[in-house]
Amino acid sequence: MEYKVLVHKPGDSTGVVITNIAVGEKVAGLVTENNTGFELEACSNIPLGHKIALKPVAAGEKIIIYGWSCGYASQPISAGEHVHVHNMKSARWR
């Protein structure tokens, strides 16, 4: 299986894409802490190195990556959606 998303902790709400992903693409991911796999359908085009939502995230909810909060959703985010400056705010500037 070719993994296209890496997640570090089981509780993370986002993962890092390790190749460009097209909208509608079904992608396989791996949670590295416990070596479990998962599948997710992308609902956005997502470039290499950017984040993908693993679950729905409500507006104002913390965005978790690497087991840490990196910011907050500025609007609702669907599972499979590109997570970036258009739909999140850094915790640093809140």
C-alpha positions as a Python dict, from the first residue, in 0.01 Angstrom:
ca = {
    (1, 'M'): (0, 0, 0),
    (2, 'E'): (130, 344, -93),
    (3, 'Y'): (79, 589, 193),
    (4, 'K'): (14, 951, 97),
    (5, 'V'): (-64, 1092, 443),
    (6, 'L'): (145, 1064, 759),
    (7, 'V'): (-1, 1118, 1105),
    (8, 'H'): (214, 1109, 1416),
    (9, 'K'): (-33, 1064, 1703),
    (10, 'P'): (-367, 879, 1705),
    (11, 'G'): (-550, 1188, 1840),
    (12, 'D'): (-428, 1426, 1568),
    (13, 'S'): (-699, 1602, 1368),
    (14, 'T'): (-467, 1663, 1071),
    (15, 'G'): (-197, 1476, 883),
    (16, 'V'): (78, 1580, 644),
    (17, 'V'): (45, 1485, 277),
    (18, 'I'): (366, 1346, 130),
    (19, 'T'): (265, 1386, -235),
    (20, 'N'): (26, 1613, -421),
    (21, 'I'): (-334, 1497, -375),
    (22, 'A'): (-625, 1566, -612),
    (23, 'V'): (-983, 1637, -511),
    (24, 'G'): (-1184, 1313, -499),
    (25, 'E'): (-873, 1097, -461),
    (26, 'K'): (-892, 815, -207),
    (27, 'V'): (-569, 824, -10),
    (28, 'A'): (-412, 583, 235),
    (29, 'G'): (-254, 714, 552),
    (30, 'L'): (-39, 580, 832),
    (31, 'V'): (-37, 672, 1201),
    (32, 'T'): (332, 633, 1282),
    (33, 'E'): (299, 609, 1661),
    (34, 'N'): (101, 284, 1649),
    (35, 'N'): (157, 176, 1287),
    (36, 'T'): (-213, 174, 1194),
    (37, 'G'): (-345, 255, 850),
    (38, 'F'): (-656, 440, 737),
    (39, 'E'): (-826, 562, 419),
    (40, 'L'): (-965, 906, 347),
    (41, 'E'): (-1115, 1081, 44),
    (42, 'A'): (-973, 1424, -36),
    (43, 'C'): (-1235, 1695, -88),
    (44, 'S'): (-972, 1952, -195),
    (45, 'N'): (-655, 1958, -401),
    (46, 'I'): (-373, 1947, -146),
    (47, 'P'): (-8, 2018, -228),
    (48, 'L'): (287, 1820, -96),
    (49, 'G'): (376, 1911, 262),
    (50, 'H'): (40, 2066, 349),
    (51, 'K'): (-216, 1938, 601),
    (52, 'I'): (-533, 1736, 542),
    (53, 'A'): (-818, 1718, 795),
    (54, 'L'): (-865, 1365, 926),
    (55, 'K'): (-1203, 1441, 1083),
    (56, 'P'): (-1451, 1728, 1083),
    (57, 'V'): (-1322, 2030, 1277),
    (58, 'A'): (-1570, 2290, 1404),
    (59, 'A'): (-1502, 2663, 1380),
    (60, 'G'): (-1299, 2765, 1686),
    (61, 'E'): (-1184, 2408, 1757),
    (62, 'K'): (-813, 2336, 1804),
    (63, 'I'): (-625, 2185, 1512),
    (64, 'I'): (-396, 1910, 1640),
    (65, 'I'): (-83, 1789, 1460),
    (66, 'Y'): (213, 1600, 1609),
    (67, 'G'): (6, 1579, 1929),
    (68, 'W'): (10, 1961, 1970),
    (69, 'S'): (-232, 2240, 1889),
    (70, 'C'): (-97, 2442, 1597),
    (71, 'G'): (-399, 2672, 1575),
    (72, 'Y'): (-774, 2699, 1550),
    (73, 'A'): (-1024, 2647, 1271),
    (74, 'S'): (-1149, 2985, 1147),
    (75, 'Q'): (-1444, 2810, 980),
    (76, 'P'): (-1583, 2455, 975),
    (77, 'I'): (-1343, 2209, 809),
    (78, 'S'): (-1460, 1879, 659),
    (79, 'A'): (-1267, 1552, 678),
    (80, 'G'): (-1046, 1534, 368),
    (81, 'E'): (-1022, 1912, 330),
    (82, 'H'): (-700, 2110, 284),
    (83, 'V'): (-607, 2276, 615),
    (84, 'H'): (-414, 2599, 563),
    (85, 'V'): (-433, 2977, 620),
    (86, 'H'): (-769, 3004, 440),
    (87, 'N'): (-948, 2802, 711),
    (88, 'M'): (-726, 2819, 1020),
    (89, 'K'): (-550, 3074, 1239),
    (90, 'S'): (-220, 3016, 1414),
    (91, 'A'): (-233, 2973, 1791),
    (92, 'R'): (51, 3224, 1807),
    (93, 'W'): (-169, 3511, 1687),
    (94, 'R'): (-491, 3428, 1869),
}
